[in-house]
Amino acid sequence: MRKQTLQDYSLPDGSLYEAGATRYVRTANFMVAMTWVNGHTRLERDNVDEYMVVAPAGIMVAATAGTQTLFGDGDDLFIAPPGHSVIEAEGSGWLARIFSHRATDLVELAVNQADYADGAAEIAPLIDWPSPIDGFRLRHYPLQHYVNGSLPGRCFRSSNLMVNITDVYPGKRDSRKLKPHSHSDYEQITLTGAGQFVHHLRAPWGIDSTQWQADQHLEVGSPSLLTIPAGQIHTTQAMEAGCWLVDVFAPPRMDFSKMAGFVRNADEYPMPPTTC
């Protein structure tokens, strides 16, 4: 596993930031931009590919791309098409935007940019999946419409990104029902959106015992961002009622995409033809 900083990037107190202030955290293939909204904030992009916007409850959004304008009252996901777009946000809280590494002007601003100074040869490259069936356009998903207790979250994909947004936890996650796992060739960012969590993390043992690392149990509030390297064994435990989080990946995950009904917009974004 490539040596890189494993660190939680917490944003607990918006009062420390000016409205519109943004912090950026990256991986090899994608990044998350967290912007503090306090009143009205305008975010304008000319982006080379699709990007996503996650607006929590309490933040209203008017998203415009081309001739389209779509509105959200909070607790929303938007997918913006390539090209010019504007996000107008109103309210108080942290707004998340998710970009691929092709947003090179933003990637350079990441607080963990130094982790990628020598590249990331162990990470599978970002190769786009097929374009949406009805073409690139602005899309809006009111998240409350997709709650389904029989599925492990609300998963959405674009041609280049994937998010899994959990339902709100009714209480502490059962300590006997955690799911530690790892990913061999891709990274993950976990954004905690509300509540208190513990990230349980274990570095796999190699043949050189001097490189072994102790387990970590990171206690975090919300919002916070955690980058999870390829190979890192991990699971996250909600510690109270009201918690929810977002797991972010790029490119879209094939295993999630093959789960019946899990990807809520699968009818809009086809899988690569070699998997059919």
Residue pairs with C-beta under 8 A, 6 or more apart in sequence:
1 122
1 203
1 204
1 229
1 230
1 231
1 232
2 120
2 121
2 122
2 229
2 230
4 112
4 115
4 227
4 229
5 112
5 114
5 115
6 201
6 216
6 227
6 228
6 229
6 232
7 112
7 226
7 227
8 199
8 218
8 220
8 224
8 225
8 226
9 23
9 25
9 111
9 112
9 224
9 225
9 226
9 227
10 220
10 221
10 223
10 224
10 225
11 17
11 23
11 34
11 36
11 94
11 223
11 224
11 225
12 221
12 222
12 223
12 224
14 36
14 38
14 92
14 93
14 94
17 36
18 36
19 36
19 37
19 38
19 39
19 40
19 41
20 35
20 36
20 37
20 41
20 43
21 35
21 36
22 33
22 34
22 35
22 36
22 109
23 33
23 34
23 111
24 31
24 32
24 33
24 34
24 106
24 107
24 109
24 110
24 111
25 31
25 32
25 34
25 110
25 111
25 112
25 189
25 225
25 227
26 32
26 101
26 107
26 110
26 112
26 113
26 116
26 227
27 120
27 123
27 187
27 188
27 189
27 227
27 250
28 101
28 116
28 119
28 120
28 123
28 187
29 100
29 101
29 123
29 125
29 126
29 186
29 187
29 250
29 251
30 98
30 99
30 100
30 101
30 126
30 161
30 189
30 248
30 249
30 250
31 98
31 99
31 100
31 101
31 103
31 106
31 107
31 110
32 96
32 97
32 98
32 189
32 191
32 225
32 248
33 96
33 97
33 98
33 99
33 106
34 94
34 95
34 96
34 191
34 223
34 225
35 41
35 43
35 89
35 94
35 95
35 96
35 97
36 93
36 94
36 95
37 59
37 89
37 90
37 91
37 92
37 93
37 94
37 95
38 92
39 90
39 92
40 88
40 89
40 90
41 88
41 89
41 90
41 95
42 86
42 87
42 88
42 89
43 86
43 87
43 88
43 89
43 95
43 97
44 84
44 85
44 86
44 87
45 51
45 80
45 84
45 85
45 86
45 87
45 103
46 83
46 84
47 80
47 82
47 83
47 85
47 99
47 103
48 82
48 102
48 103
49 82
49 100
49 102
49 128
49 159
49 160
50 79
50 80
50 81
50 82
50 100
50 136
50 158
50 159
50 160
50 161
51 79
51 80
51 97
51 98
51 99
51 100
51 103
51 161
52 77
52 78
52 79
52 80
52 97
52 98
52 156
52 158
52 161
52 163
53 61
53 63
53 76
53 77
53 78
53 79
53 80
53 87
53 95
53 96
53 97
53 98
54 76
54 77
54 95
54 96
54 97
54 98
54 163
54 165
54 191
54 193
54 246
55 61
55 72
55 74
55 75
55 76
55 77
55 78
55 89
55 95
55 96
56 74
56 75
56 93
56 94
56 95
56 193
56 194
57 74
57 75
58 74
58 91
58 92
58 93
59 74
59 89
59 90
59 91
59 92
59 93
59 95
60 71
60 72
60 73
60 74
60 89
60 90
60 91
61 71
61 72
61 74
61 76
61 78
61 87
61 88
61 89
61 90
61 95
62 69
62 70
62 71
62 87
62 88
63 69
63 70
63 71
63 72
63 78
63 80
63 85
63 86
63 87
63 88
63 138
63 140
64 85
64 86
64 88
64 138
65 80
65 81
65 83
65 84
65 85
65 86
65 137
65 138
66 81
66 83
66 84
66 137
66 138
68 137
68 138
69 138
70 78
70 138
70 139
70 140
71 140
72 78
72 140
72 142
73 142
74 91
75 142
75 143
75 144
76 140
76 141
76 142
76 143
77 140
77 141
77 143
77 156
77 163
77 165
78 87
78 138
78 139
78 140
78 141
79 138
79 139
79 141
79 156
79 158
80 87
80 138
81 136
81 137
81 138
82 136
85 138
87 95
87 97
89 95
94 223
96 191
96 223
96 246
98 161
98 163
98 248
99 106
99 107
100 126
100 160
100 161
100 250
101 107
101 126
101 250
102 126
107 113
112 227
115 227
120 187
122 185
122 230
122 231
123 185
123 186
123 187
123 230
124 185
124 186
124 251
126 160
126 250
126 251
127 251
128 159
128 160
128 251
129 157
129 159
129 160
129 251
129 252
129 269
129 270
129 271
129 272
130 159
130 269
130 270
130 271
130 272
130 273
131 159
132 158
132 159
132 268
132 269
132 270
133 267
133 268
133 269
133 270
134 268
139 265
139 268
141 156
141 264
141 265
143 154
143 165
146 154
146 264
147 154
147 167
148 154
148 167
148 261
149 167
151 259
151 261
151 262
152 164
152 166
152 262
153 164
153 165
153 166
153 167
153 247
153 262
154 164
154 165
154 166
154 167
154 264
155 162
155 163
155 164
155 165
155 256
155 259
155 262
155 263
155 264
156 162
156 163
156 165
156 263
156 264
156 265
157 163
157 252
157 257
157 263
157 265
157 266
157 269
158 252
158 269
159 269
160 250
160 251
160 252
161 248
161 249
161 250
161 251
161 252
162 248
162 249
162 250
162 251
162 252
162 253
162 256
162 263
163 246
163 247
163 248
163 249
164 246
164 247
164 256
165 244
165 245
165 246
166 243
166 244
166 245
166 246
167 244
168 194
168 241
168 242
168 243
168 244
169 195
169 238
169 240
169 241
169 242
169 243
169 244
170 241
171 240
171 241
172 237
172 238
172 239
172 240
172 241
173 237
173 238
173 239
175 237
178 200
178 235
178 237
179 235
180 200
180 202
180 233
180 234
180 235
181 233
181 234
181 235
182 204
182 230
182 231
182 232
182 233
182 234
183 228
183 230
183 231
184 230
184 231
185 230
186 230
186 249
186 250
186 253
187 227
187 228
187 229
187 230
187 249
188 227
188 228
188 234
188 247
188 248
188 249
189 225
189 226
189 227
189 228
189 247
189 248
190 199
190 225
190 226
190 228
190 236
190 245
190 246
190 247
190 248
191 223
191 224
191 225
191 245
191 246
191 247
191 248
192 220
192 221
192 222
192 223
192 224
192 226
192 236
192 243
192 245
193 222
193 223
193 244
193 245
193 246
194 222
194 223
194 242
194 243
194 244
195 221
195 222
195 238
195 239
195 240
195 241
195 242
195 243
195 244
196 219
196 220
196 221
196 222
196 238
196 239
196 240
196 243
197 219
197 220
197 221
197 222
197 224
197 236
197 237
197 238
197 239
197 243
197 245
198 217
198 218
198 219
198 220
198 236
198 237
198 239
199 216
199 217
199 218
199 220
199 226
199 234
199 235
199 236
200 215
200 216
200 217
200 234
200 235
200 236
200 237
201 215
201 216
201 217
201 218
201 228
201 232
201 233
201 234
202 215
202 216
202 232
202 233
202 234
203 212
203 213
203 231
203 232
203 233
204 231
204 232
204 233
205 212
206 212
218 226
220 226
222 243
228 234
236 245
238 245
252 263
252 269
254 271
254 275
256 262
256 263
257 263
257 266
257 271
258 275
263 269
